[in-house]
């Protein structure tokens, strides 16, 4: 078959997200512990083994305790969009087992990066 398995796309999104945070904050998260509350992936066309892919990330909606990241996966050679993705991240306190408000530093960073800001 030669195509990339559907589950692998979520790994691509995760690697993009971790790289994004490391470049911005020096760590794997946005100044707070987060959990993924939702992950979506709409498949438009297949990727094949050996394809060079570009994963694009943008900041979406920002709430009191959560924010969304949106993604596109594009085939570099053809320019064809293969995937639209989205994750909803929640600032989370593992000690009490509940969402907590986004820290001001995280909110400011996200607002500054949001498309159209």
C-alpha angles and dihedrals in degrees: 000000000000096000126125113260114250094241092058091068090069088055089052090052091048093050090049091049094049092048090048093054094043091053092048103037107013089243139074095260142044100263090287139065110264138187128199109246095177137013123188132182125182111193115215102168136350127267117215131213109276095026115134108232132193118208113203121197131195134174113249131182118351119207135176096276102007146047137189130231119200126203142192124196112204132185103239096209098049101025088228117150109234103176142018112201140177137187127190111211123199125201101234138190107211092191094064096024096233141109115263131198116277110261113252091244091055094046091049092049092049094045090051091053099042113118111255094023 
